[in-house]
Amino acid sequence: MSRTTSRREFLAASAAGTLVAALPLAPAPARRNGRTPESRTQEVPLEEATVADLQGHMQAGRATSATLCAAYLQRIEAVDRGGPTLRSVIEVNPDAIAIAEGLDAERKAGRVRGPLHGIPILIKDNIATHDRMSTTAGSLALDGVIAPRDAFLVGKLRAAGAVILGKTNLSEWANFRSTQSSSGWSGRGGQCRNPYALDRNPCGSSSGTGAAIAASLATVGIGTETDGSIVCPSNANGLVGLKPTVGLVSRSGIIPISHTQDTAGPMCRTVTDAAILLAAITGTDPTDPATAATATTADYTPFLDANALRGARIGVARKRFWGYSPEADRVCEVTLLALRDAGAVIVDPADIPNAGEYDDTEWQVLLYEFKADLNAYLRQWAPTAPAKTLADLIAFNERERAREMPYFGQEIFALAEAKGPLTEKEYVDALETCARLSRVEGIDAVMDEHRLDAIVAPTGSPAWPIDLVNGDHFLGASSTPGAVSGYPHISVPVGLSFGLPVGLTFLGRPWSEGRLLALAYAFEQAVRARKAPRYLPTADVSIP
């Protein structure tokens, strides 16, 4: 997650080669198992390349999946571990080249599985892979632990022909360990940096995916979200980030916080790539009951209509979601004009009833479910790990305090461990309150009243400075209504403030991903706001 209420109250050389002032960061993780692959001279540009671009190069014979993977691995070495030193990739897949070669052989034989065939992808290091990579949530307690099988969504990606290039760094335990953490820091990966300004935070918890995809270290990426962890790093790193309806994507094999709110989703540089990636990872999974109601769509690209905003009724959620960041407000106010110019009917304000009233009850739900769900994950997905329970992890962190808790502690772990079973009245009541206030009496009510297609608000503030002493300087965000309700939202880049990206979130009803993608695509085509990162040492204060 990015922040709950309790958490809200909870460098590279630049283009010129200047290093960022030193921060006390852990060393970049060493490449594990296997040699650095060799590749031909890069024949195709990787920076900002889309899925369609790379498919075109492979179809034309200008590149193969193997040469693309090798080129991306070299870029990771140059940008992530050298040069700017983003620390966004926690581990690379030693078998990526061999897997890509097998997919190239399929293509040569006339079989192309779909739009992701041969495409390199990065996934967050809380998603299980049954290969030679660990699945750790950034914690040294699980370093070296190999999952007994692939997460459901990983199996879907492999079946679609994607190459899992590596795992991305994250806020350790998905930002659910300490009330004073720095987003993007993990014991295993160190502090991830923002490629737009290297002294700025990439936000979390899908920090590494955000920074890596912004820096074109892979074509597309997967993050996970409990409350803001896809859309916040997408906002901070200038990406399109889609948090689906809970149940559209299986959570089987994902290190959990909350079975009520957790989901995985695409983090990409374009809406089109997000639509392609979303289709590949959806599906009914017998091991995840939430997927039983899944409204699966085999292909989301037909929704991508540049005219989709014409006549669309877009509500502006002013109360609580504007005003915490003058810079986010300034950029997003201009965006409202762009929406209107594209033909949307703007309903302003269209405030979400009860917003903010369920923050404390959400916090209780997360604490209860984290203990229960994490203990279950460790039993089923990490049977060889020395730590078998949350209590064991707490003990490990104390023993390894110098490595695991050099900057902040594990207050949230302790709060969760103190909770009882999911039958306790406090949990049952909190769960009911969250569902009622966020859904029928919240999002549903305002969308019904104004006949809305979507609700918009600034995704979050421009990225704050990295601060390992005091933790995150979090100002505010609009992710909680969608997170608590389980409804989908998508963040799209809308502009820059002092060289730092700002995003706008479109929030919709459950299973409305197609409609949200349509609106986001039309908006993207109208404003073309995304800019590639420049790896500046700090924010560009010379130009607002």
Secondary structure as GFF3:
##gff-version 3
##sequence-region A 1 544
A	DSSP	alpha_helix	5	8	.	.	.	ID=ss1
A	DSSP	alpha_helix	51	59	.	.	.	ID=ss2
A	DSSP	alpha_helix	65	75	.	.	.	ID=ss3
A	DSSP	pi_helix	76	81	.	.	.	ID=ss4
A	DSSP	beta_strand	89	92	.	.	.	ID=ss5
A	DSSP	alpha_helix	96	108	.	.	.	ID=ss6
A	DSSP	beta_strand	120	124	.	.	.	ID=ss7
A	DSSP	three_ten_helix	140	142	.	.	.	ID=ss8
A	DSSP	alpha_helix	152	159	.	.	.	ID=ss9
A	DSSP	beta_strand	163	168	.	.	.	ID=ss10
A	DSSP	alpha_helix	172	175	.	.	.	ID=ss11
A	DSSP	beta_strand	185	186	.	.	.	ID=ss12
A	DSSP	beta_strand	190	191	.	.	.	ID=ss13
A	DSSP	alpha_helix	207	214	.	.	.	ID=ss14
A	DSSP	beta_strand	220	225	.	.	.	ID=ss15
A	DSSP	alpha_helix	231	236	.	.	.	ID=ss16
A	DSSP	beta_strand	240	243	.	.	.	ID=ss17
A	DSSP	beta_strand	263	268	.	.	.	ID=ss18
A	DSSP	alpha_helix	271	281	.	.	.	ID=ss19
A	DSSP	three_ten_helix	289	293	.	.	.	ID=ss20
A	DSSP	three_ten_helix	301	303	.	.	.	ID=ss21
A	DSSP	beta_strand	313	316	.	.	.	ID=ss22
A	DSSP	alpha_helix	326	341	.	.	.	ID=ss23
A	DSSP	beta_strand	345	347	.	.	.	ID=ss24
A	DSSP	alpha_helix	359	381	.	.	.	ID=ss25
A	DSSP	alpha_helix	390	399	.	.	.	ID=ss26
A	DSSP	alpha_helix	401	404	.	.	.	ID=ss27
A	DSSP	alpha_helix	411	417	.	.	.	ID=ss28
A	DSSP	alpha_helix	425	438	.	.	.	ID=ss29
A	DSSP	pi_helix	439	443	.	.	.	ID=ss30
A	DSSP	alpha_helix	444	450	.	.	.	ID=ss31
A	DSSP	beta_strand	454	458	.	.	.	ID=ss32
A	DSSP	alpha_helix	480	485	.	.	.	ID=ss33
A	DSSP	beta_strand	489	497	.	.	.	ID=ss34
A	DSSP	beta_strand	500	507	.	.	.	ID=ss35
A	DSSP	alpha_helix	513	527	.	.	.	ID=ss36
###
